[in-house]
Amino acid sequence: MTTVTESLARPLRPALLAAARSPRLEQLVSRAKPTAALARRFVGGNDRVAVLPVLREILASGRYVTVDYLGEDTTDPAAARATVDEYLLMIADLATLASADTTPGSARPVEVSVKLTALGLTVDPDLARRGLREICEAAALADVWVTVDAEDATTAEITRTIVSEFYPEFPTLGLVVQAYLRDSGAVCRERSGRRIRLCKGAYREAADVAYQDVEAVNASYLGSLRELMAGTGYPMVASHDPLIIEAADGYDRPADRWEHQMLFGIRDDEQRRLIDSGSAVRVYVPYGTEWYGYFMRRLAERPANLMFFLRALTERRSR
């Protein structure tokens, strides 16, 4: 059922997603102290030093973590190189946080999430391949998982191709599939033996590429989830939606063969409830100073986030 909050927020979603791609708005919003302070609700820290205590606290609660160094659409090879170097340092840090008693085939409590455009995909796909290889090699030695994030639909095909190329050497490499894309069910069926994170999707896409209606996206998600749960892989159910959570919990699948995933700063009580019920939960923790695009997509995808943001701005103005 659509709530009043959702009805109010839904028309703003296209504008927020467009704003996420606007350099001019990024400058205005990023410089506003109230917005930067609010963004910290969803971002683990500005650097590794700041985010490591956050990761320790999450792991101590029995949850897993996946860490994203914020940044995307990199056009400078030097910046792409710096991103790879940052991931290598983070992987070394994660290796010291992870439990040493994991066995082959079991879920790794620590993981990094990587966007290929942050590794220079739009400059040169081979540059992104080289960067991803370095990250995967370091992660394999450190017993850390790697998942390749989904971005807008223009990168979907090349991202899937590169991940497929890496499967023979790195069979646990994860891939994100966005349920709002019209081919998501077929992709999940094809890759149901792999480690797949299924999310709804958080970019502005054309109607011929992606479902625009909430109910259609939900139906696509549930159909894609069914394909993954029927397979031999490791489904990662990335959603805060009670409908999706209930559906995932309804499958007769061992708790160590799939997991819930939620974003840092969102529904923390629900995360802990799921842990207490015996489910595996991984928290997506972004960090870094390039938080603007991520923050705007969080506002667009969940009405509660938008209402929280607008209320904070209103309170600020009234002071």
PAMAR-906364 format. One line per 8 residues: their letters; for each residue x, y negated, z of C-alpha. Coordinates in nm, 3 decimals. Last residue first. Layout:
<pts>
a> X,Y,Z ~ ...
</pts>
This chain:
<pts>
rsrretla> 1.668,-2.871,1.433 ~ 1.375,-2.827,1.194 ~ 1.600,-2.769,0.893 ~ 1.774,-2.471,1.057 ~ 1.446,-2.309,1.157 ~ 1.325,-2.333,0.799 ~ 1.651,-2.183,0.665 ~ 1.629,-1.894,0.912
rlffmlna> 1.265,-1.829,0.822 ~ 1.353,-1.822,0.454 ~ 1.630,-1.567,0.509 ~ 1.421,-1.337,0.732 ~ 1.136,-1.355,0.479 ~ 1.377,-1.260,0.201 ~ 1.517,-0.966,0.396 ~ 1.168,-0.842,0.479
prealrrm> 1.074,-0.862,0.110 ~ 1.342,-0.609,0.009 ~ 1.510,-0.598,-0.330 ~ 1.552,-0.968,-0.399 ~ 1.714,-1.067,-0.070 ~ 1.960,-0.778,-0.092 ~ 2.036,-0.877,-0.451 ~ 2.120,-1.231,-0.334
fygywetg> 2.359,-1.100,-0.068 ~ 2.548,-0.875,-0.309 ~ 2.593,-1.158,-0.559 ~ 2.717,-1.397,-0.287 ~ 2.947,-1.169,-0.088 ~ 3.282,-1.229,-0.256 ~ 3.457,-1.297,0.078 ~ 3.520,-0.936,0.172
ypvyvrva> 3.326,-0.649,0.327 ~ 3.047,-0.411,0.232 ~ 2.928,-0.135,0.467 ~ 2.694,0.130,0.325 ~ 2.586,0.339,0.624 ~ 2.569,0.718,0.592 ~ 2.305,0.921,0.773 ~ 2.295,1.299,0.829
sgsdilrr> 1.968,1.419,0.975 ~ 1.934,1.590,1.314 ~ 1.637,1.397,1.453 ~ 1.868,1.180,1.664 ~ 2.055,1.078,1.349 ~ 1.725,0.985,1.183 ~ 1.629,0.774,1.482 ~ 1.967,0.601,1.475
qeddrigf> 1.923,0.497,1.113 ~ 1.568,0.388,1.187 ~ 1.692,0.162,1.467 ~ 1.951,0.011,1.233 ~ 1.684,-0.080,0.981 ~ 1.908,-0.309,0.771 ~ 2.238,-0.461,0.885 ~ 2.461,-0.220,0.695
lmqhewrd> 2.270,-0.059,0.412 ~ 2.113,0.284,0.434 ~ 2.200,0.634,0.315 ~ 2.024,0.960,0.400 ~ 2.221,1.279,0.352 ~ 2.240,1.611,0.172 ~ 2.387,1.959,0.209 ~ 2.477,1.946,0.580
aprdygda> 2.112,1.908,0.684 ~ 2.017,2.232,0.510 ~ 1.741,2.180,0.250 ~ 1.372,2.255,0.293 ~ 1.251,1.927,0.147 ~ 1.007,1.718,0.352 ~ 1.278,1.493,0.491 ~ 1.329,1.350,0.143
aeiilpdh> 0.959,1.268,0.105 ~ 0.944,1.100,0.446 ~ 1.249,0.886,0.368 ~ 1.109,0.790,0.029 ~ 0.773,0.676,0.167 ~ 0.942,0.505,0.463 ~ 1.144,0.291,0.217 ~ 1.493,0.219,0.348
savmpygt> 1.653,0.404,0.057 ~ 1.975,0.570,-0.054 ~ 1.910,0.944,-0.061 ~ 2.249,1.104,-0.118 ~ 2.200,1.439,-0.290 ~ 2.490,1.687,-0.271 ~ 2.495,1.935,-0.557 ~ 2.334,2.274,-0.611
gamlerls> 2.015,2.147,-0.770 ~ 1.648,2.150,-0.673 ~ 1.700,1.858,-0.434 ~ 1.852,1.656,-0.715 ~ 1.565,1.713,-0.958 ~ 1.305,1.638,-0.689 ~ 1.486,1.316,-0.604 ~ 1.461,1.207,-0.968
glysanva> 1.085,1.264,-0.961 ~ 1.049,1.079,-0.630 ~ 1.256,0.788,-0.759 ~ 1.063,0.770,-1.085 ~ 0.734,0.763,-0.894 ~ 0.869,0.488,-0.667 ~ 0.984,0.285,-0.966 ~ 0.643,0.324,-1.130
evdqyavd> 0.469,0.211,-0.810 ~ 0.691,-0.095,-0.783 ~ 0.628,-0.200,-1.145 ~ 0.913,-0.316,-1.367 ~ 1.045,0.019,-1.487 ~ 1.384,-0.020,-1.654 ~ 1.534,-0.015,-2.002 ~ 1.246,-0.122,-2.228
aaeryagk> 1.125,-0.358,-1.954 ~ 1.451,-0.551,-1.949 ~ 1.670,-0.540,-1.639 ~ 1.743,-0.768,-1.343 ~ 1.964,-0.579,-1.102 ~ 1.897,-0.403,-0.769 ~ 1.812,-0.041,-0.836 ~ 1.598,0.219,-0.656
clrirrgs> 1.883,0.427,-0.516 ~ 1.999,0.784,-0.573 ~ 2.353,0.867,-0.469 ~ 2.467,1.176,-0.658 ~ 2.729,1.436,-0.563 ~ 2.718,1.688,-0.843 ~ 2.517,2.001,-0.928 ~ 2.207,1.796,-1.007
rercvags> 2.401,1.614,-1.278 ~ 2.186,1.690,-1.583 ~ 1.862,1.676,-1.384 ~ 1.967,1.353,-1.218 ~ 2.050,1.196,-1.555 ~ 1.718,1.311,-1.703 ~ 1.525,1.163,-1.411 ~ 1.719,0.837,-1.427
drlyaqvv> 1.649,0.777,-1.797 ~ 1.391,0.503,-1.742 ~ 1.614,0.304,-1.510 ~ 1.426,0.210,-1.193 ~ 1.569,0.516,-1.020 ~ 1.924,0.386,-1.018 ~ 2.187,0.662,-1.026 ~ 2.509,0.623,-0.827
lgltpfep> 2.792,0.866,-0.899 ~ 3.010,1.057,-0.655 ~ 3.350,1.215,-0.717 ~ 3.347,1.556,-0.545 ~ 3.485,1.738,-0.852 ~ 3.799,1.520,-0.876 ~ 4.025,1.681,-1.138 ~ 3.757,1.833,-1.361
yfesvitr> 3.504,1.560,-1.266 ~ 3.714,1.261,-1.377 ~ 3.598,1.253,-1.740 ~ 3.238,1.277,-1.620 ~ 3.290,0.968,-1.401 ~ 3.426,0.780,-1.703 ~ 3.129,0.873,-1.919 ~ 2.876,0.784,-1.648
tieattad> 3.032,0.440,-1.610 ~ 3.045,0.390,-1.988 ~ 2.673,0.468,-2.016 ~ 2.557,0.260,-1.720 ~ 2.759,-0.056,-1.788 ~ 2.494,-0.248,-1.984 ~ 2.233,-0.127,-1.733 ~ 2.362,-0.347,-1.452
eadvtvwv> 2.586,-0.196,-1.185 ~ 2.599,0.155,-1.043 ~ 2.864,0.234,-0.782 ~ 3.133,0.497,-0.826 ~ 3.158,0.714,-0.516 ~ 3.484,0.819,-0.353 ~ 3.526,1.060,-0.059 ~ 3.814,1.040,0.185
dalaaaec> 4.031,1.339,0.278 ~ 4.344,1.118,0.275 ~ 4.517,1.304,-0.010 ~ 4.195,1.305,-0.213 ~ 4.143,0.935,-0.139 ~ 4.486,0.841,-0.270 ~ 4.429,1.032,-0.594 ~ 4.078,0.892,-0.634
ierlgrra> 4.193,0.531,-0.584 ~ 4.482,0.567,-0.827 ~ 4.252,0.730,-1.081 ~ 3.994,0.453,-1.042 ~ 4.258,0.192,-1.121 ~ 4.378,0.376,-1.429 ~ 4.022,0.425,-1.555 ~ 3.939,0.059,-1.494
ldpdvtlg> 4.238,-0.047,-1.703 ~ 4.133,0.207,-1.966 ~ 3.790,0.042,-1.982 ~ 3.959,-0.289,-2.074 ~ 3.842,-0.637,-1.980 ~ 3.482,-0.545,-1.896 ~ 3.596,-0.247,-1.690 ~ 3.852,-0.451,-1.494
latlkvsv> 3.859,-0.269,-1.160 ~ 3.581,-0.490,-1.017 ~ 3.379,-0.393,-1.326 ~ 3.421,-0.030,-1.216 ~ 3.241,-0.088,-0.886 ~ 3.382,0.130,-0.609 ~ 3.225,0.283,-0.299 ~ 3.468,0.420,-0.041
evprasgp> 3.396,0.718,0.183 ~ 3.434,0.829,0.543 ~ 3.246,1.102,0.730 ~ 3.333,1.360,0.467 ~ 3.053,1.610,0.422 ~ 3.164,1.972,0.429 ~ 3.296,2.159,0.127 ~ 3.643,2.214,0.263
ttdasalt> 3.643,2.177,0.643 ~ 3.640,1.859,0.846 ~ 3.832,1.882,1.173 ~ 4.051,1.570,1.138 ~ 3.769,1.329,1.217 ~ 3.794,1.013,1.013 ~ 3.925,0.686,1.156 ~ 4.294,0.725,1.064
aldaimll> 4.208,0.827,0.708 ~ 3.982,0.522,0.684 ~ 4.281,0.291,0.731 ~ 4.477,0.456,0.450 ~ 4.167,0.439,0.229 ~ 4.135,0.068,0.311 ~ 4.494,0.003,0.203 ~ 4.440,0.185,-0.126
yedvtara> 4.114,-0.001,-0.176 ~ 4.289,-0.335,-0.133 ~ 4.556,-0.236,-0.386 ~ 4.288,-0.145,-0.640 ~ 4.121,-0.481,-0.587 ~ 4.452,-0.664,-0.629 ~ 4.508,-0.486,-0.961 ~ 4.165,-0.598,-1.081
aapdttde> 4.252,-0.952,-0.978 ~ 4.574,-0.932,-1.179 ~ 4.381,-0.796,-1.479 ~ 4.155,-1.106,-1.470 ~ 3.802,-1.054,-1.603 ~ 3.646,-0.911,-1.286 ~ 3.269,-0.867,-1.314 ~ 3.246,-0.745,-0.954
glydvtvy> 3.364,-0.815,-0.600 ~ 3.300,-0.687,-0.251 ~ 3.521,-0.414,-0.110 ~ 3.261,-0.143,-0.050 ~ 3.291,0.102,0.239 ~ 3.087,0.420,0.285 ~ 3.027,0.519,0.644 ~ 2.900,0.824,0.834
rgsalier> 2.677,0.812,1.140 ~ 2.741,0.984,1.472 ~ 2.729,0.667,1.681 ~ 3.110,0.663,1.707 ~ 3.126,0.641,1.327 ~ 2.918,0.323,1.329 ~ 3.129,0.165,1.604 ~ 3.455,0.253,1.432
lvplvavr> 3.331,0.105,1.104 ~ 3.243,-0.224,1.271 ~ 3.583,-0.230,1.443 ~ 3.745,-0.187,1.098 ~ 3.548,-0.468,0.931 ~ 3.730,-0.768,1.075 ~ 4.085,-0.647,1.016 ~ 3.989,-0.523,0.670
dnggvfrr> 3.866,-0.865,0.557 ~ 3.564,-1.098,0.552 ~ 3.351,-0.875,0.771 ~ 3.081,-0.609,0.778 ~ 2.843,-0.791,0.544 ~ 2.462,-0.772,0.577 ~ 2.399,-0.990,0.882 ~ 2.712,-1.181,0.786
alaatpka> 2.508,-1.326,0.501 ~ 2.312,-1.530,0.756 ~ 2.626,-1.716,0.866 ~ 2.719,-1.787,0.506 ~ 2.367,-1.913,0.442 ~ 2.370,-2.145,0.744 ~ 2.718,-2.276,0.651 ~ 2.627,-2.374,0.295
rsvlqelr> 2.939,-2.341,0.080 ~ 2.839,-2.001,-0.057 ~ 2.496,-2.130,-0.157 ~ 2.614,-2.425,-0.366 ~ 2.908,-2.247,-0.529 ~ 2.703,-1.937,-0.603 ~ 2.428,-2.154,-0.746 ~ 2.670,-2.287,-1.007
psraaall> 2.817,-1.944,-1.081 ~ 2.467,-1.804,-1.152 ~ 2.443,-1.425,-1.173 ~ 2.276,-1.372,-0.833 ~ 2.041,-1.657,-0.922 ~ 1.892,-1.443,-1.198 ~ 1.824,-1.170,-0.945 ~ 1.666,-1.423,-0.711
aprlpral> 1.446,-1.564,-0.988 ~ 1.335,-1.217,-1.097 ~ 1.246,-1.124,-0.733 ~ 1.050,-1.439,-0.653 ~ 0.720,-1.304,-0.789 ~ 0.753,-1.002,-0.554 ~ 0.803,-1.200,-0.233 ~ 0.446,-1.317,-0.169
setvttm> 0.286,-0.984,-0.256 ~ 0.552,-0.798,-0.056 ~ 0.479,-1.011,0.251 ~ 0.105,-0.954,0.214 ~ 0.168,-0.579,0.210 ~ 0.133,-0.346,-0.089 ~ 0.000,0.000,0.000
</pts>
